[in-house]
Amino acid sequence: MAFKFQCSMCGSCCTRIRGLLPEEDREFLKEYAYGKMPLVQLVPLDKMSFPLWDWEAKRFRELEKEANTDAKIKESRAILDLNTNKAIISTYFMDTDVCSFLNDKACSIHDKKRAYICRLFPFNKGPFLKTGERPGKENMFGTCEALDKIYGEIPYDYNGMVKFLDGAFGNIFLDAVQNDIVIEWVNKTIINLVKSRKIRPAMNYPYEFLLKRINNSEKIDFTDFLVKNNVYTGKEMDNLIKRFDDNTDAKEKVNAFLRP
């Protein structure tokens, strides 16, 4: 029997996301994201809701105009660059308990290019994210009633699990894999920027000092910073974002894994 995940259209995933983080992610962020690494968390973890990459936030600002709504988009993580005294914003979030694009339990922008947080649910992460150990099904998913019927069928064997997830979740699985690839790309890019001295991130300062400096600094989105500093041309960045949007890397990764 081929198991297929089917969204029940209950709308719960669009209304119960405030502060929901996998425990291992929460512990890591508590330890390092308040001044011990280049990316600084700008809001308390319990306030986090509907995360957006910087290019997704730009897109959502246009969509909120079309939908005549306020998506309450705010910065969530930034690098304070001591070379330029600018705050480089990597991620945003929608500061709301209920998604502003939810209308009578239905997504009003379902036909648009939505953010990864919308597209990858019920996944929190995929099976390829490099965290030091291979993730199991216990820490890959959020809470979803529609998952109950299929969760017990997911194999514990890693190879079998990946094949099952691809068959049962299809594009949703690809969205989860691609989002993890984007996370790895952002982290690797930041490391390369530091090594090449294109940025000098403020680290190991008191958190209150960092937060005040970031709030008072001129701000620039991460992808705009990369273009402005000739890491990518504008066309290259547009093509890269399209590659992310189309799950090109995820398709290649999953296909290579499944190939005999």
trRosetta pair geometry for C-beta under 8 A, 3 or more apart (Angstrom, degrees):
i j d omega theta_ij theta_ji phi_ij phi_ji
2 167 6.6 -110 -155 160 97 121
2 168 7.9 -174 174 -89 72 69
3 150 5.2 137 170 -131 127 100
3 153 5.2 137 -47 100 165 157
3 164 7.5 15 57 -166 117 96
3 167 7.6 86 62 110 70 103
3 168 4.9 -6 100 -110 89 114
4 150 7.9 -110 81 -98 18 139
4 167 8.0 -94 -89 141 69 73
4 168 5.7 -168 -110 -148 32 59
4 170 8.0 18 -143 -18 93 111
5 122 7.7 -139 -164 20 144 111
5 146 6.7 89 -168 135 84 108
5 147 7.1 -2 -131 -103 113 63
5 150 5.6 -91 -87 15 78 167
5 168 5.4 79 -19 153 89 90
5 169 5.0 18 21 -96 133 71
5 172 6.8 -73 78 46 138 149
6 146 6.3 -126 84 -168 57 124
7 146 5.8 167 -129 46 31 177
8 145 6.4 -39 21 84 150 103
8 146 4.4 -167 -16 -74 100 113
9 105 6.7 83 157 146 82 107
9 106 7.2 2 -165 -96 108 74
10 13 8.0 98 72 -2 88 78
10 105 7.0 -78 172 -159 26 120
10 145 6.7 43 -1 41 159 124
10 146 7.6 -170 0 -35 114 105
11 14 5.3 -61 -167 44 68 110
11 15 6.0 44 141 -11 88 117
11 102 6.2 101 -152 -155 112 128
11 105 3.7 -109 -39 -142 142 75
11 106 7.4 -68 -83 -46 112 31
12 15 5.9 -80 -146 48 33 99
12 16 5.5 -14 177 12 78 122
12 143 8.0 -83 133 107 129 94
12 144 7.4 161 80 -121 121 62
12 145 7.2 86 23 2 154 104
13 16 7.1 -64 -110 48 22 87
13 17 6.9 49 -178 -61 54 108
13 121 4.7 101 -166 177 151 159
13 122 7.1 -121 -95 -94 136 72
13 142 7.2 101 -122 100 100 140
13 144 6.5 5 -68 -100 112 102
14 17 7.5 -28 -138 -15 18 119
14 98 6.7 49 134 -160 81 63
14 99 4.1 -67 -170 11 98 125
14 101 8.0 -103 -155 72 132 78
14 102 4.6 140 137 -78 140 133
14 107 7.0 -172 -81 -81 152 90
14 118 7.9 30 -93 -119 95 90
15 97 6.8 31 -165 142 61 79
15 98 4.7 3 -118 -111 80 82
15 99 7.2 -90 -67 6 54 80
15 102 7.0 -63 -62 32 90 178
16 20 7.1 63 136 -37 73 142
16 143 7.6 -59 109 73 132 118
17 20 5.3 -97 -156 31 47 120
17 49 5.4 115 98 -145 94 77
17 50 6.0 95 93 -52 143 66
17 117 7.6 81 -163 173 157 123
18 46 7.5 36 154 170 87 58
18 47 7.3 -40 -163 -155 95 27
18 48 7.3 147 -156 81 50 45
18 49 4.4 -20 -98 -85 66 117
18 97 5.2 -37 -35 -115 135 71
19 45 6.5 84 -136 132 74 69
19 46 4.1 10 -112 -149 124 52
19 47 6.9 48 -71 -23 88 15
19 48 6.1 117 -87 52 39 77
19 49 7.3 -15 -19 -67 52 83
20 142 6.6 62 148 -138 135 114
20 143 7.8 -106 -149 15 143 105
21 25 4.9 -119 172 87 105 115
21 26 4.5 131 97 -64 122 92
21 29 7.4 -50 169 18 161 140
21 45 6.2 -62 3 -177 147 113
21 48 6.9 45 -52 71 115 139
22 25 4.5 83 65 9 88 108
22 26 6.9 -158 90 -11 42 87
22 124 5.2 110 -46 160 117 158
22 125 7.4 -47 -16 -4 152 115
22 139 5.8 79 -151 -167 133 92
23 26 5.5 -53 -146 35 34 115
23 27 6.4 32 157 -18 67 104
24 27 5.9 -52 -147 36 32 109
24 28 6.4 33 154 -19 63 106
24 131 7.5 64 133 -178 142 141
24 139 6.8 26 8 -158 125 142
25 28 5.8 -56 -148 37 31 111
25 29 6.2 26 157 -15 66 109
25 124 7.9 -141 -12 168 142 126
26 29 6.0 -60 -147 40 26 107
26 30 6.3 30 155 -22 64 108
26 45 6.0 107 -135 173 86 156
27 30 5.7 -52 -146 34 30 114
27 31 6.4 25 157 -17 63 110
28 31 5.9 -66 -154 38 28 108
28 32 6.1 -28 171 24 67 113
28 33 7.6 72 124 -25 70 104
29 32 6.8 -81 -128 56 24 77
29 33 4.1 -13 -158 4 71 137
29 41 6.1 80 -176 -61 106 146
29 45 6.0 124 103 -89 136 126
30 33 7.3 6 -36 34 13 98
30 34 7.5 -4 -161 -8 34 118
30 45 7.1 -54 -69 -22 82 146
31 36 7.1 -54 138 43 64 150
32 36 4.5 -99 -143 75 61 116
32 37 4.8 35 165 -11 107 116
33 36 7.6 -31 -22 43 17 86
33 37 6.6 -33 -94 44 45 109
33 39 6.5 -33 -135 104 84 89
33 40 6.8 126 174 -147 64 31
33 41 3.9 58 141 -25 114 113
33 77 7.4 -66 -162 -118 114 112
34 40 6.9 63 -135 -151 27 77
34 41 5.8 -45 -76 44 65 106
34 207 4.5 -16 168 -105 97 133
35 40 6.3 37 -76 -116 50 103
35 203 6.6 133 172 -154 60 52
35 204 6.4 126 150 -80 96 18
35 205 5.9 -124 -155 61 121 59
35 206 7.1 -75 -120 166 166 11
35 207 4.7 -120 -33 -84 128 73
35 210 5.4 -175 -101 -7 99 152
36 203 6.6 56 -158 -167 21 99
36 204 6.5 58 -113 -76 54 67
37 203 6.7 -1 -128 -123 8 121
38 79 4.9 -2 164 -118 95 109
38 190 5.5 180 75 176 152 129
38 194 6.8 -125 -72 -65 142 128
38 199 7.6 73 -148 118 134 131
38 201 3.6 -63 -127 -145 90 175
38 203 6.4 -56 -79 -69 47 114
39 77 4.9 15 -178 175 106 118
39 78 7.2 139 -149 67 63 16
39 79 6.0 -52 -91 -69 51 81
39 90 6.1 -47 -120 23 116 146
39 190 7.2 -58 -43 -117 98 166
40 77 6.6 161 73 -154 41 66
40 78 5.7 -31 56 67 93 69
40 79 7.1 137 6 -97 88 33
40 80 6.6 16 2 -11 140 96
40 207 7.7 159 -155 -139 113 79
40 210 5.3 -151 -131 149 157 135
40 211 7.4 -156 153 -76 133 64
40 214 6.5 -147 78 -53 140 154
41 45 7.2 -16 -176 -66 150 77
41 76 7.2 -27 -149 165 64 72
41 77 5.9 -30 -100 -100 46 85
42 75 5.5 18 54 114 165 94
42 76 5.6 -167 45 -163 104 24
42 77 6.3 -156 -3 -82 94 29
42 78 6.0 51 -53 8 122 103
42 211 6.8 134 -134 -127 66 90
42 214 6.7 -123 -105 111 109 147
43 47 4.7 -100 159 80 114 126
43 48 6.4 145 93 -71 114 69
43 74 7.3 82 -51 110 140 126
43 76 5.8 -60 21 -129 111 71
43 93 7.2 -101 39 40 146 136
43 95 7.9 -150 -124 -101 164 107
44 47 4.7 88 66 2 85 106
44 48 7.7 -129 101 -25 50 78
45 48 5.6 -31 -160 -3 43 119
47 95 7.2 -5 167 -134 101 91
48 51 6.7 0 -176 -63 106 97
48 76 6.6 75 -119 -143 93 131
48 93 5.8 -121 -150 -120 66 165
49 93 5.8 113 64 168 52 118
49 94 6.1 -80 107 80 92 70
49 95 6.5 109 53 -124 113 29
49 96 6.2 -145 110 60 142 44
49 97 6.8 -93 -131 -95 159 34
50 93 5.7 125 79 -166 66 75
50 94 3.8 -19 83 40 135 105
50 96 7.1 -1 16 54 135 85
50 99 6.2 129 -87 -99 143 87
50 115 7.5 94 -177 68 86 150
50 117 5.7 152 -149 105 54 156
51 76 6.5 -89 -123 48 87 167
51 91 5.8 -9 -167 180 101 126
51 92 7.5 142 -160 83 53 44
51 93 5.1 -38 -99 -97 50 91
51 115 7.9 -172 97 155 53 140
51 117 5.5 144 57 -65 70 136
52 56 4.1 -141 -167 95 92 114
52 57 4.4 123 117 -63 133 79
52 60 6.2 -75 -126 1 155 143
52 73 7.0 -35 36 -135 149 108
52 91 6.5 149 77 -165 48 74
52 92 4.5 -24 66 70 105 92
52 93 6.3 168 13 -92 83 33
52 94 7.0 78 -23 -30 119 83
52 115 5.2 -81 -113 -123 84 148
52 117 7.1 -79 -74 3 57 124
53 56 4.6 90 54 6 76 108
53 57 7.2 -139 93 -10 37 85
53 90 7.6 -52 -144 162 66 65
53 91 6.1 -53 -109 -109 38 77
53 92 7.9 8 102 25 8 81
53 115 7.4 169 21 -146 79 100
53 116 7.2 56 -10 10 110 117
53 182 6.6 -67 -82 161 147 142
54 57 5.6 -49 -151 30 35 114
54 58 6.9 39 150 -20 63 99
54 89 5.9 126 -102 109 119 90
54 90 6.3 -104 -37 -168 112 25
54 91 6.7 -102 -50 -88 71 29
54 92 6.6 106 -103 -14 51 100
54 221 4.0 142 178 -160 140 110
54 222 5.1 170 -2 29 148 91
54 223 5.6 -170 81 7 124 99
54 224 7.7 -111 140 -1 142 90
55 58 5.6 -44 -153 30 39 115
55 59 6.6 41 149 -18 64 104
55 221 7.7 118 -61 165 56 142
55 223 5.6 26 -55 7 103 157
55 241 5.2 -132 172 -128 171 134
56 59 5.5 -54 -152 37 36 114
56 60 6.2 34 152 -19 69 107
56 92 7.7 -152 80 48 89 107
56 115 4.3 79 -170 -111 140 98
56 116 7.2 -97 -78 3 154 80
57 60 5.7 -55 -143 38 32 110
57 61 6.5 39 154 -27 64 100
57 73 5.4 133 -152 -168 99 137
57 92 3.9 71 -87 30 141 147
57 221 7.9 -163 62 -115 121 127
58 61 5.8 -51 -154 26 30 113
58 62 7.2 25 150 -12 61 101
58 221 7.4 -11 -50 -88 115 167
59 62 6.0 -59 -162 36 35 108
59 63 6.3 31 146 -17 69 109
59 113 6.6 -70 -173 84 153 103
59 115 7.8 165 73 -71 122 81
60 63 5.2 -52 -141 40 40 114
60 64 6.1 45 157 -27 69 99
60 71 5.4 -148 155 133 113 175
60 73 6.2 142 97 -76 122 138
60 94 7.5 -105 159 -72 156 113
60 115 6.8 -10 -58 -47 123 116
61 64 6.0 -45 -144 29 29 110
61 65 7.2 34 151 -20 56 100
61 71 7.3 -124 -90 41 46 131
61 73 6.3 -87 -75 29 87 156
62 65 5.8 -52 -160 28 37 113
62 66 6.8 33 147 -15 67 105
63 66 5.5 -54 -150 38 39 112
63 67 6.0 23 156 -7 71 111
63 71 7.6 61 83 -50 94 142
63 101 7.1 -6 137 -93 123 132
63 109 5.4 30 -168 -112 135 148
63 112 6.0 133 -110 133 128 171
64 67 5.8 -60 -138 50 33 102
64 68 8.0 -165 165 4 56 5
64 69 5.2 -102 -153 75 80 75
64 70 6.4 67 -177 -116 132 20
64 71 4.3 -112 -81 -17 135 107
64 73 7.7 -140 -21 -17 151 116
64 100 6.7 17 -117 111 106 139
64 101 7.8 -104 -93 -70 71 95
65 68 7.4 23 -179 -73 30 43
67 100 7.7 128 104 131 138 95
67 101 6.1 -67 -139 -115 175 83
67 108 5.6 106 -127 112 126 135
67 109 6.7 -69 -61 -59 135 105
69 100 4.7 157 144 163 129 109
69 101 6.8 173 65 -81 154 55
70 100 6.2 -128 83 -136 44 149
71 94 5.2 -76 167 -122 85 113
71 96 7.6 -115 -175 0 44 136
71 100 4.5 -147 -106 45 54 145
71 101 7.2 8 -102 -37 102 92
72 94 5.5 87 75 -168 85 68
72 95 4.3 -109 146 56 115 81
72 96 4.9 124 49 -41 141 104
72 100 6.6 155 11 -48 91 134
73 92 5.3 20 -174 163 94 136
73 93 7.4 168 -144 85 56 27
73 94 5.8 -35 -88 -96 62 65
73 95 7.6 169 -98 3 11 85
74 92 6.3 158 82 -160 30 87
74 93 6.2 -25 63 62 79 74
74 94 8.0 124 18 -116 75 20
74 95 5.0 30 10 -31 124 122
75 78 6.0 14 172 -48 129 116
75 87 7.9 34 -166 137 163 129
75 89 5.0 -95 -127 -130 114 124
75 91 7.8 107 -163 91 58 50
75 92 5.8 -62 -105 -107 35 73
75 219 7.2 -110 -75 -145 148 148
76 91 4.9 -49 65 106 108 95
76 92 5.7 132 1 -145 96 18
76 93 4.4 74 -59 -11 133 105
77 89 7.4 121 83 -157 50 58
77 90 5.1 -40 96 58 102 102
77 91 4.6 35 35 43 104 102
78 87 4.6 7 174 -180 141 98
78 88 6.1 149 -163 72 77 45
78 89 5.0 -34 -99 -97 96 56
78 90 6.6 175 -98 7 37 79
78 214 5.2 130 86 -152 139 132
78 219 7.5 -70 -127 -131 139 101
79 87 7.2 156 74 -159 43 51
79 88 4.3 -10 55 55 98 106
79 90 7.0 69 -14 -31 93 109
79 190 7.1 178 -71 -133 147 116
79 199 6.4 20 139 176 142 147
79 201 4.9 -74 -163 -114 104 108
79 222 7.9 87 14 -99 112 96
80 87 5.8 -24 -98 -103 64 73
80 88 8.0 -163 -73 18 17 76
80 201 6.6 98 64 -156 59 64
80 202 4.1 -26 86 27 115 119
80 210 5.9 -147 -6 -153 146 85
80 213 5.6 53 -135 108 146 119
80 214 5.2 -102 -77 -78 106 88
80 217 6.7 155 -130 -14 88 162
81 84 4.9 18 105 41 120 92
81 85 7.1 -86 87 -27 73 12
81 86 5.3 -2 49 59 112 76
81 87 7.6 -178 12 -92 81 21
81 88 5.7 61 -26 -18 116 111
81 199 4.7 -85 -123 -147 110 94
81 200 6.3 95 -164 51 66 58
81 201 6.4 -43 -97 -90 55 53
81 202 7.7 -128 -71 -12 9 84
82 85 6.9 28 -143 -74 34 58
82 200 4.3 -67 57 95 98 107
82 201 7.3 120 -1 -155 91 4
82 202 5.5 117 -51 -62 103 85
83 197 7.7 125 -80 168 140 73
83 198 7.6 -125 35 160 168 31
83 199 6.1 -135 16 -136 126 38
83 200 4.7 120 -39 15 89 101
84 199 8.0 -55 10 -119 104 73
85 217 6.0 -154 157 -134 70 111
85 218 7.4 69 111 30 81 95
86 217 5.7 149 -142 161 29 118
86 218 5.1 -50 -117 82 86 89
86 219 6.8 141 -173 -109 86 21
86 220 5.4 9 168 10 137 109
86 225 7.7 172 106 -104 138 119
87 213 7.8 155 -72 123 106 74
87 214 4.4 98 -108 -150 133 76
87 215 8.0 73 -52 -44 161 19
87 217 4.2 130 -23 80 97 125
87 218 7.2 177 22 84 78 37
87 219 4.7 -31 72 -104 100 76
87 220 7.5 153 79 25 52 63
88 199 7.1 -53 -7 -119 152 142
88 219 7.8 158 -89 -157 19 62
88 220 5.8 -27 -110 74 64 86
88 221 7.6 45 -164 161 64 13
88 222 5.5 82 165 -93 99 65
88 225 5.0 -5 -129 -43 115 162
89 92 7.0 39 164 -63 122 83
89 219 5.6 33 -26 -173 116 110
89 220 7.1 -178 16 85 85 31
89 221 5.4 -48 67 -108 96 51
89 222 6.4 -112 86 -30 45 79
90 186 6.2 95 -162 -162 127 132
90 222 4.4 54 -105 -49 63 140
94 99 6.8 59 102 -125 154 64
94 100 6.5 -134 -168 0 134 106
96 99 6.9 128 93 -98 122 22
96 100 5.9 99 38 -47 170 88
98 102 5.9 -97 168 47 92 136
99 102 4.4 100 74 -23 95 104
99 107 7.6 -17 107 -113 145 84
99 118 8.0 84 -121 -94 155 108
101 107 5.9 29 124 -156 104 72
101 108 4.9 -135 -176 46 77 94
101 109 4.9 -42 -167 6 142 109
102 105 7.0 7 -177 -106 103 17
102 106 7.2 139 -158 68 62 30
102 107 6.4 -41 -102 -96 59 53
102 108 7.3 -173 -106 -6 9 91
103 106 5.7 -39 74 68 74 82
103 107 7.7 89 25 -150 80 9
103 108 4.5 63 2 -57 124 111
106 110 7.3 -64 172 -25 84 132
107 110 4.2 111 88 -59 111 92
107 114 7.4 -15 176 -90 146 144
107 118 7.2 99 -123 -160 149 131
109 112 4.3 -41 -180 30 92 122
109 114 6.1 133 110 -86 105 93
110 114 7.2 -14 -120 -44 36 131
113 245 5.8 -10 -157 -151 136 122
114 118 4.0 -71 150 74 131 143
114 119 5.6 154 84 -51 105 94
115 118 5.2 99 61 6 72 100
115 119 7.1 -155 99 -3 37 95
116 119 5.5 -67 -137 45 37 105
116 120 5.4 20 174 -15 78 115
116 175 6.0 167 -143 178 77 97
116 178 7.3 -143 -116 92 121 96
116 179 4.2 128 -175 -93 146 120
116 182 7.3 -143 -50 33 160 149
117 120 6.9 -51 -123 36 18 99
117 121 7.3 36 165 -41 51 100
118 121 6.8 -55 -169 4 26 111
119 171 7.8 -76 -178 138 104 97
119 172 6.9 -165 160 -122 66 62
119 175 4.1 -144 125 -145 107 153
120 123 4.7 -77 162 63 95 106
120 172 6.3 120 -142 -171 36 71
120 175 4.2 -151 -81 117 74 107
120 176 4.2 120 -151 -77 112 70
120 179 5.5 -52 -55 -4 151 144
121 142 6.4 -43 -137 41 86 133
121 144 6.9 140 170 -76 95 138
121 172 7.5 -72 73 -153 39 116
122 141 5.2 24 133 -156 101 96
122 142 5.2 -133 -167 53 74 86
122 143 7.7 -125 -152 76 113 16
122 144 3.8 -91 -104 -4 137 149
122 146 7.3 -171 -38 68 137 95
122 147 5.1 -99 77 -61 169 130
122 172 7.9 30 21 169 59 138
123 126 6.4 18 -175 -71 146 62
123 140 5.9 -40 -142 161 81 87
123 141 6.1 -64 -111 -103 40 60
123 142 7.3 40 102 1 9 87
123 169 7.7 76 -42 -170 115 162
123 172 6.8 154 -5 154 113 94
123 173 7.3 118 -47 -111 145 48
123 175 7.6 159 44 87 131 91
123 176 3.7 -18 98 -100 161 139
124 139 7.3 -78 63 160 134 59
124 140 6.0 -175 46 179 87 32
124 141 6.2 167 -2 -125 91 5
124 142 5.4 125 -58 -49 91 80
125 129 5.0 -47 178 -1 123 149
125 135 6.3 151 95 -45 116 173
125 139 7.6 -7 46 129 113 82
125 140 5.8 -107 68 -134 71 66
125 176 6.5 124 -178 -176 19 103
125 179 7.8 -124 -122 91 57 109
125 180 5.8 86 -158 -82 85 116
126 129 6.0 127 63 -25 72 93
126 135 7.8 139 114 52 30 137
126 140 7.1 49 -123 -147 17 114
126 165 7.9 142 -145 142 83 154
126 173 7.0 98 -118 -170 109 68
126 176 4.1 138 -64 127 94 99
126 177 4.2 97 -100 -83 173 58
126 179 7.5 141 -13 55 108 87
126 180 4.9 -111 35 -7 104 141
127 134 6.7 19 -173 -170 84 90
127 135 5.6 -137 -123 62 54 97
127 140 6.8 -17 -70 -102 71 141
127 158 7.1 149 -177 -157 132 85
127 161 6.4 147 -98 112 153 115
127 162 5.4 -126 68 -89 154 90
127 165 6.9 164 -15 22 125 159
127 177 7.9 -25 37 -94 68 93
128 177 6.0 48 27 -137 123 92
128 180 6.1 144 75 103 86 147
128 181 7.9 10 94 -63 126 83
128 253 6.3 -2 -87 163 175 139
129 135 6.6 32 52 -15 99 128
129 180 4.1 -113 -79 -150 96 130
129 183 7.0 13 -129 67 111 137
129 184 7.5 -165 -135 -49 69 109
130 184 6.7 78 25 -102 108 123
131 135 6.7 60 33 -56 133 95
134 158 5.7 -14 155 -113 154 133
135 139 5.4 -115 -155 78 101 102
135 140 5.3 117 140 -70 128 94
136 139 6.3 73 60 23 70 87
136 140 7.2 -132 103 -19 32 104
136 156 6.8 2 -149 -146 114 75
136 161 7.7 -121 -145 -110 58 169
137 140 5.6 -63 -138 29 38 118
137 141 6.9 10 -179 -8 71 113
137 151 7.1 147 158 -160 130 80
137 154 4.7 126 -102 110 155 140
137 156 7.2 -100 10 -103 112 57
137 161 6.4 -144 -53 -141 102 128
140 176 7.9 58 -177 178 101 148
141 144 7.1 -97 175 19 110 107
141 147 6.1 134 -176 -155 146 162
141 151 7.3 -112 38 -111 168 110
144 147 4.2 86 80 -10 99 111
144 148 7.9 -147 102 -24 62 72
145 148 5.8 -25 -169 -8 48 117
146 149 7.2 -45 -176 21 46 104
147 150 6.1 -84 -161 52 49 95
147 151 5.2 60 151 -53 89 105
148 151 6.1 -40 -132 9 24 116
150 153 5.6 -66 -165 38 53 114
150 154 7.0 65 144 -42 78 92
150 168 6.1 142 -171 -174 138 140
151 154 6.1 -44 -164 5 39 114
153 164 7.3 -171 126 -165 88 137
153 168 7.9 148 94 -91 120 151
154 161 5.9 49 174 -131 91 85
154 164 5.6 160 -132 111 63 144
154 165 7.1 42 -132 -66 111 82
154 168 7.8 -102 -90 29 87 159
155 160 3.6 -32 82 113 160 120
155 161 5.0 -131 75 -66 83 65
155 164 5.6 154 11 -18 95 144
156 160 7.9 27 57 69 36 118
156 161 6.9 -6 -162 -61 8 118
157 160 4.0 57 80 23 109 115
157 161 6.2 -178 83 -21 51 86
158 161 5.6 -56 -145 32 26 114
158 162 6.6 24 160 -17 63 102
159 162 6.1 -53 -151 32 30 108
159 163 6.6 24 155 -12 64 109
160 163 5.9 -59 -149 41 33 110
160 164 6.0 34 154 -22 68 109
161 164 5.7 -57 -146 37 29 112
161 165 6.2 28 157 -20 65 107
162 165 5.9 -54 -146 35 29 110
162 166 6.5 29 156 -19 63 106
162 254 7.6 -170 175 -135 106 82
162 257 5.9 -78 147 143 148 142
162 258 7.6 -148 125 -71 109 83
163 166 5.9 -55 -150 35 30 111
163 167 6.4 20 156 -11 64 110
163 258 6.4 121 -104 -112 84 97
164 167 6.0 -66 -151 42 29 105
164 168 5.7 10 162 -8 69 118
165 168 6.1 -62 -130 46 25 100
165 169 5.5 -19 -177 20 66 119
165 173 4.9 137 149 -119 93 135
166 169 7.2 -66 -115 51 12 82
166 170 7.4 67 179 -87 48 31
166 173 5.5 -149 -99 103 44 160
166 254 5.7 143 -105 -169 127 127
166 258 6.6 -77 53 -68 172 136
167 170 7.7 5 -173 -61 17 67
168 173 7.8 99 70 -47 69 131
169 172 4.3 -93 174 70 100 105
169 173 3.9 116 88 -40 116 98
169 176 7.9 4 130 7 148 126
170 173 6.3 138 62 20 17 101
170 174 7.2 -40 146 -3 45 103
171 174 5.2 -52 -148 38 41 115
171 175 6.3 49 151 -25 69 99
171 247 7.4 -172 -151 1 77 167
172 175 5.6 -48 -152 30 33 116
172 176 6.7 34 150 -18 63 102
173 176 5.7 -53 -153 34 34 111
173 177 6.4 32 151 -16 66 106
173 254 7.5 96 124 -103 112 149
174 177 5.6 -54 -145 39 34 111
174 178 6.0 32 157 -19 68 108
174 247 4.4 55 152 -174 114 149
174 250 4.4 124 -163 123 75 136
174 251 6.3 19 -137 -66 127 69
174 254 6.6 -83 -99 -9 82 149
175 178 5.9 -56 -143 38 27 108
175 179 6.3 30 157 -21 63 106
175 247 6.5 -74 -79 -89 48 127
175 250 7.5 -68 -54 -33 15 178
176 179 5.9 -52 -148 32 28 111
176 180 6.8 28 153 -16 61 105
177 180 5.9 -59 -157 35 32 111
177 181 6.6 33 147 -20 66 105
177 247 7.5 76 73 -155 97 103
177 249 8.0 -153 128 105 97 83
177 250 3.9 122 94 -135 111 107
177 253 6.1 -164 168 76 132 132
177 254 6.2 -164 -3 -52 178 108
178 181 5.4 -52 -150 34 38 115
178 182 6.5 42 150 -22 67 100
178 244 6.3 133 171 -159 115 63
178 247 4.4 -106 -55 -122 146 74
178 249 6.0 124 -121 64 80 94
178 250 3.8 -72 -59 -36 83 127
179 182 5.5 -48 -151 32 36 114
179 183 6.6 42 148 -22 64 99
180 183 5.4 -46 -151 30 37 116
180 184 6.6 34 151 -15 65 103
181 184 5.7 -54 -150 39 34 110
181 185 6.3 39 149 -23 66 105
181 244 7.9 -165 91 -120 107 83
181 249 4.7 178 157 108 166 138
181 250 6.3 -142 -3 -65 137 76
181 253 7.2 -163 -73 -22 131 149
182 185 5.4 -51 -145 35 33 114
182 186 6.4 36 155 -20 66 102
182 244 5.6 65 -86 -135 115 124
183 186 6.0 -54 -151 34 29 110
183 187 6.5 24 154 -14 63 109
184 187 5.8 -55 -145 40 32 110
184 188 6.1 30 158 -17 66 110
185 188 5.9 -58 -143 41 27 108
185 189 6.0 29 158 -22 64 110
186 189 5.8 -58 -146 36 26 111
186 190 6.5 27 156 -20 63 105
186 222 7.2 13 -136 159 102 159
187 190 5.9 -55 -151 33 29 111
187 191 6.6 29 153 -18 63 105
188 191 5.7 -54 -151 35 33 113
188 192 6.4 31 153 -17 66 107
189 192 5.7 -56 -148 39 32 110
189 193 6.3 36 152 -23 66 104
189 226 7.2 -29 -179 -98 136 130
189 231 7.5 84 -159 168 108 150
190 193 5.6 -52 -148 33 32 113
190 194 6.5 32 153 -18 64 103
190 199 7.6 -53 -152 56 68 143
190 201 7.8 28 -173 -46 107 142
191 194 5.9 -56 -153 35 31 110
191 195 6.3 29 152 -18 66 109
192 195 5.6 -53 -142 39 33 112
192 196 6.1 18 162 -6 67 111
193 196 6.2 -64 -142 48 25 100
193 198 4.5 -86 -156 66 77 108
193 199 4.5 27 145 16 116 108
193 231 7.4 -38 -90 -88 96 145
194 197 7.4 25 179 -79 32 35
194 198 7.9 -75 -55 47 19 72
194 199 6.1 -50 -80 73 58 89
194 200 7.6 105 -130 -104 72 37
194 201 6.5 -46 -95 4 110 106
197 200 6.9 12 -152 -65 69 90
198 229 5.6 108 -169 161 121 144
198 231 7.0 87 178 -66 172 112
202 205 5.6 -20 165 2 104 132
202 210 6.0 174 110 -114 123 97
202 213 7.0 8 48 88 171 152
205 209 4.9 -97 151 82 114 126
205 210 5.2 137 81 -55 113 94
206 209 4.5 88 68 3 89 108
206 210 7.2 -165 92 -7 46 85
207 210 5.6 -56 -149 38 36 111
207 211 6.1 35 155 -20 70 107
208 211 5.8 -53 -144 37 30 112
208 212 6.3 30 156 -18 63 107
209 212 6.0 -58 -149 37 27 108
209 213 6.3 24 156 -16 64 109
210 213 5.8 -60 -147 39 29 109
210 214 6.1 26 158 -18 67 109
211 214 5.9 -56 -145 38 28 109
211 215 6.2 27 158 -19 64 109
212 215 5.9 -56 -145 38 28 110
212 216 6.3 9 161 -5 64 114
213 216 6.1 -71 -146 47 26 100
213 217 6.0 35 156 -38 66 112
214 217 5.7 -53 -141 22 29 117
220 224 5.3 -126 179 90 92 116
220 225 5.0 113 118 -67 120 92
220 228 7.1 -52 -175 14 148 150
221 224 4.3 84 63 11 90 109
221 225 6.8 -152 92 -12 43 86
222 225 5.6 -55 -152 31 29 114
222 226 6.7 30 152 -21 63 103
223 226 5.6 -47 -151 30 37 115
223 227 6.8 34 152 -15 64 102
223 237 5.6 125 -177 -165 104 129
223 241 7.2 36 -138 -66 156 119
224 227 5.8 -56 -151 38 35 108
224 228 6.0 33 153 -19 69 110
225 228 5.7 -56 -140 40 29 110
225 229 6.0 5 165 1 65 115
226 229 6.4 -70 -141 50 22 95
226 231 4.2 -76 -162 61 79 124
226 232 5.1 28 139 21 109 101
226 237 6.4 140 92 -95 116 125
227 230 7.8 37 180 -70 31 27
227 231 7.4 -74 -62 50 24 80
227 232 5.7 -49 -88 78 64 84
227 233 7.0 42 -137 179 86 18
227 234 5.3 61 -147 -82 134 63
227 237 5.3 -61 -71 -20 109 150
230 233 7.8 12 -139 -76 59 57
232 236 4.1 -139 -169 92 96 118
232 237 4.5 119 114 -58 136 86
232 240 6.8 -62 -139 -5 157 140
233 236 4.5 97 50 5 78 104
233 237 7.1 -146 89 -5 41 85
234 237 5.9 -56 -150 36 30 109
234 238 6.4 32 153 -19 65 105
235 238 5.6 -53 -148 36 33 112
235 239 6.3 31 154 -17 66 107
236 239 5.7 -56 -148 39 31 111
236 240 6.2 33 152 -23 65 106
237 240 5.5 -51 -145 34 33 113
237 241 6.4 32 156 -17 66 103
238 241 6.0 -55 -149 37 29 108
238 242 6.4 30 151 -18 63 107
239 242 5.6 -53 -148 38 32 114
239 243 6.4 40 150 -25 64 103
240 243 5.4 -49 -151 31 33 116
240 244 6.6 35 149 -17 64 100
241 244 5.5 -48 -151 35 36 113
241 245 6.2 39 150 -21 67 105
242 245 5.4 -51 -143 37 34 114
242 246 6.1 22 159 -11 67 111
243 246 6.1 -62 -142 44 25 103
243 248 4.5 -68 -160 33 76 133
243 249 6.6 67 155 -28 104 91
244 247 7.7 26 176 -71 33 35
244 248 7.8 -58 -55 26 19 91
244 249 7.5 -7 -99 12 52 114
247 250 4.3 -50 -172 45 88 120
247 251 5.7 97 124 -30 90 93
248 251 6.0 -56 -151 33 28 111
248 252 6.6 24 154 -15 63 107
249 252 5.8 -58 -152 38 33 111
249 253 6.2 31 153 -19 68 109
250 253 5.7 -57 -145 38 31 110
250 254 6.1 23 161 -13 68 109
251 254 6.2 -58 -141 41 25 104
251 255 5.9 24 161 -17 63 114
252 255 6.0 -57 -140 40 24 109
252 256 6.2 24 159 -19 62 109
253 256 6.0 -58 -149 35 25 109
253 257 6.5 23 153 -19 62 108
254 257 5.6 -56 -150 36 33 112
254 258 6.2 19 157 -10 68 111
255 258 6.0 -63 -142 44 29 103
255 259 6.2 46 155 -44 65 100
256 259 5.7 -39 -146 10 30 119
